[in-house]
Amino acid sequence: MKRFLPFILAIFCLAATVPFIAPTEIDVEETLIYKSLSPATTAPFKKGEKLKYKLAYGILGGGSAIIEIRDEEKKLEGKSLLHIVGIGKSSSFWDAFYKVRDRYETYVEEETFHPRLFLRNVDEGGYQFTQDYQFYPEKQVVKTQDENELDVPMNVQDMMSDFFYARTFDFTNIKQGDIVTVQSFVDDEIFPLSIKFLGYDDINVKAGKYNCMKFAPLVQQGRIFKTEDDLTVWISNDANKIPVKAEAKILIGSVTMELARAGTPMLVL
């Protein structure tokens, strides 16, 4: 299960593990960017949302993941923040072979959805590292834990915030083959994280039956994937835009992540 659990968790945040994302193969002029005018008034999520997932490697249980918006009051320079946390861990069976305990956190401005602080704590098979990024959107700068200050584009996101930011987009007129891109700051670099719209599917998972939009993140071949079409993500085709399922066909099998429960508060129907 090496790197598969954190990889699938990150997929749902539209970031994945960076070496597998193709940062240079996309023609920006052909890339469509869907963007809501005001995440504060149109965001299909709110404090208290808690999504629980089950992960599997083939027929074997692989682990679990939780992605939630903490129900708490946080402010920075007078601006209200959303605290989003993602936690992924391997099952007790896989712990004996490759124990995974990963945690991702982001604090984003509730009104503009600009990220302000990103924290990453990785523990995978004994390999451990942390990341600490401070975002200064008014300066378009990110300060790393090494005190390096790097220039970033407007509306840049982090590994946790980018998918939530994409959930605020208006996909009403999306067409098969359209590509959606979010500029993201990952591992001290800027990457255009892009997904291609494939159409619609009805998906059954433990949490229920969903009509979904189907996307394929654009990934590099020859890493753990055979082709760029071996990774698929399903997002609920409703006002919530909940990540329902992800499936990755890898060189030695497949990894899936399915929604097990959508927690309170009640989401928009």
C-alpha positions in Angstrom: 0.0 0.0 0.0 3.0 2.3 -0.2 1.8 5.9 -0.8 -1.6 4.7 -2.1 -3.6 5.8 1.0 -2.3 9.3 1.1 -2.4 9.5 -2.7 -6.1 8.7 -2.9 -6.9 11.1 0.0 -5.1 13.8 -1.8 -6.9 13.0 -5.0 -10.1 14.0 -3.3 -8.5 17.3 -2.6 -7.6 17.6 -6.3 -3.9 17.5 -5.5 -2.7 13.9 -5.4 0.9 13.2 -4.7 2.7 15.7 -6.9 5.0 13.5 -8.9 2.0 11.9 -10.5 0.3 15.1 -11.7 1.3 16.4 -15.1 2.2 20.0 -14.6 3.3 20.9 -18.1 1.3 18.9 -20.5 -1.8 21.1 -20.5 -2.3 24.0 -23.0 -3.5 26.8 -20.8 -5.4 28.4 -23.7 -7.5 25.2 -24.0 -8.1 24.9 -20.3 -11.5 26.0 -19.0 -11.6 27.5 -15.5 -15.0 27.4 -13.8 -15.1 29.9 -10.9 -17.9 31.1 -8.6 -18.0 34.9 -8.0 -18.4 34.6 -4.2 -17.5 31.3 -2.4 -18.9 32.9 0.8 -22.5 33.0 -0.6 -22.4 30.1 -3.1 -20.2 27.5 -1.3 -22.0 24.1 -1.1 -20.4 23.3 2.2 -20.3 24.8 5.7 -18.8 24.3 9.1 -19.6 20.9 10.5 -19.5 19.0 7.2 -17.8 15.6 7.8 -17.2 13.1 5.1 -16.0 9.6 5.9 -14.4 7.2 3.4 -13.4 3.6 3.2 -10.3 2.7 1.1 -9.6 -0.7 -0.5 -6.8 -2.3 -2.4 -8.5 -4.8 -4.6 -10.8 -6.9 -2.4 -8.8 -6.1 0.7 -9.7 -3.3 3.1 -7.0 -0.7 2.9 -7.9 2.0 5.4 -10.1 5.0 6.1 -10.1 8.7 5.6 -12.0 11.6 7.1 -12.4 15.1 5.5 -14.1 17.7 7.6 -14.7 21.4 8.2 -14.3 21.9 11.9 -17.2 23.6 13.6 -15.2 26.2 15.3 -14.6 30.0 15.2 -11.3 31.1 13.8 -10.2 34.6 12.8 -7.1 36.1 11.4 -6.8 39.9 11.0 -10.5 40.2 11.5 -11.4 37.7 8.8 -13.3 34.5 9.5 -11.6 31.3 8.6 -12.7 27.8 7.8 -10.5 25.1 9.3 -10.5 22.0 7.0 -8.8 18.8 8.1 -8.1 15.6 6.2 -6.9 12.4 7.9 -5.9 9.2 6.2 -4.8 6.0 7.9 -4.1 2.4 6.9 -6.2 -0.5 8.3 -4.8 -2.7 11.1 -4.1 -5.4 8.5 -1.9 -3.1 6.4 -0.3 -1.5 9.5 1.9 -4.6 9.8 3.3 -4.0 6.2 3.1 -0.3 5.7 1.6 1.9 8.4 0.1 5.2 7.2 -1.0 8.1 9.5 -1.3 11.3 7.4 -2.9 14.6 8.4 -3.6 17.6 6.2 -4.9 20.9 7.5 -5.8 24.2 5.9 -7.2 27.5 7.1 -9.0 29.5 4.4 -10.8 32.9 4.5 -14.5 32.2 4.6 -15.4 35.2 2.3 -12.7 34.9 -0.4 -11.5 31.3 0.1 -7.9 32.4 0.0 -5.8 29.9 2.0 -3.8 31.4 4.9 -2.1 28.4 6.6 -1.4 24.9 5.4 -0.1 22.1 7.6 0.9 18.6 6.5 2.1 15.8 8.7 3.1 12.6 6.9 3.9 9.3 8.6 4.2 6.5 6.0 6.0 3.3 6.7 8.3 5.1 9.2 9.0 7.9 6.7 8.0 11.1 8.4 8.0 14.8 7.4 6.0 18.0 7.9 5.2 21.0 5.9 4.1 24.4 7.1 3.1 27.1 4.6 1.8 30.6 5.3 -0.1 32.3 2.5 -0.2 36.1 2.1 -2.8 36.6 -0.7 -2.5 40.3 -0.7 1.2 40.0 -1.6 0.8 36.9 -3.7 3.5 35.2 -1.6 3.9 32.0 0.3 6.3 31.6 3.1 7.6 28.0 3.7 8.7 26.5 6.9 12.3 27.2 5.8 11.4 30.9 5.8 11.6 31.0 2.0 9.2 33.5 0.4 7.9 32.4 -3.0 5.8 34.3 -5.5 2.4 32.7 -6.4 -0.5 33.5 -8.7 -3.7 35.0 -7.6 -6.2 32.5 -6.0 -3.5 29.9 -5.6 -4.6 27.0 -3.4 -3.0 24.3 -1.3 -3.4 20.5 -1.2 -6.5 20.6 1.0 -8.2 23.8 -0.1 -8.0 23.3 -3.9 -10.8 20.7 -4.1 -13.1 22.7 -1.7 -12.4 25.7 -3.9 -13.3 23.8 -7.0 -16.6 22.8 -5.3 -17.7 26.4 -5.5 -17.5 26.4 -9.3 -20.6 26.5 -11.5 -20.6 23.4 -13.7 -24.0 24.1 -15.2 -22.7 24.4 -18.7 -19.9 21.9 -18.5 -19.4 19.7 -21.6 -17.7 16.3 -22.0 -14.0 16.9 -22.6 -13.8 20.2 -20.8 -10.8 20.6 -18.5 -10.9 22.3 -15.2 -7.7 23.7 -13.6 -6.8 25.0 -10.1 -3.4 26.5 -9.5 -2.0 24.8 -6.5 1.1 25.3 -4.3 2.5 21.9 -3.5 6.0 20.9 -2.3 7.3 24.4 -2.8 6.2 24.6 -6.4 3.2 25.8 -8.4 1.3 23.1 -10.3 -1.8 23.5 -12.4 -3.9 20.6 -11.1 -6.3 19.7 -13.9 -9.3 17.3 -14.3 -11.2 16.4 -17.5 -14.9 16.0 -17.5 -16.0 12.6 -18.8 -19.8 12.7 -18.4 -22.3 11.4 -15.8 -22.7 8.2 -13.9 -25.0 6.7 -11.3 -22.8 5.4 -8.4 -23.8 3.2 -5.5 -21.6 3.4 -2.3 -22.2 2.7 1.3 -23.5 6.2 1.9 -26.2 5.7 -0.8 -26.9 6.2 -4.5 -25.7 9.3 -6.3 -25.9 10.7 -9.7 -22.3 11.9 -10.3 -20.1 14.0 -12.6 -17.2 11.9 -13.7 -13.7 13.3 -14.0 -10.3 12.1 -14.9 -7.4 13.9 -13.3 -4.6 14.4 -15.9 -1.7 12.3 -14.7 1.6 11.2 -16.0 1.9 7.7 -17.5 4.6 5.2 -16.4 4.7 6.0 -12.7 2.1 3.9 -10.9 -0.4 4.4 -13.7 -0.5 2.7 -17.2 -2.4 5.5 -18.9 -3.7 8.9 -17.9 -7.3 7.4 -18.0 -6.5 5.0 -15.1 -7.6 7.5 -12.5 -11.3 8.4 -12.1 -13.1 10.6 -9.6 -16.9 10.8 -9.2 -18.5 14.0 -7.7 -22.2 14.3 -6.8 -24.1 16.0 -9.5 -26.0 18.3 -7.1 -25.6 21.5 -5.2 -23.2 19.8 -2.7 -20.6 18.5 -5.2 -19.5 15.8 -2.7 -16.6 13.6 -3.6 -18.3 10.2 -3.8 -15.7 7.8 -5.2 -12.2 7.6 -6.6 -10.7 4.6 -8.4 -7.1 4.3 -9.4 -6.0 1.4 -11.7 -2.3 1.0 -10.9 0.4 -1.3 -12.3 -0.3 -4.0 -9.7 -4.1 -3.7 -9.2 -6.5 -1.0 -8.2 -7.2 1.2 -5.3 -10.7 2.6 -4.5 -12.0 5.2 -2.0 -15.8 5.4 -1.4 -18.0 7.6 0.6 -19.2 5.7 3.7 -21.0 8.5 5.4 -21.8 12.2 4.9 -22.1 13.8 8.4 -23.9 16.8 9.8 -24.9 19.5 9.2 -27.5 18.7 6.6 -26.1 19.5 3.2 -27.9 21.4 0.5 -30.2 19.1 -1.6 
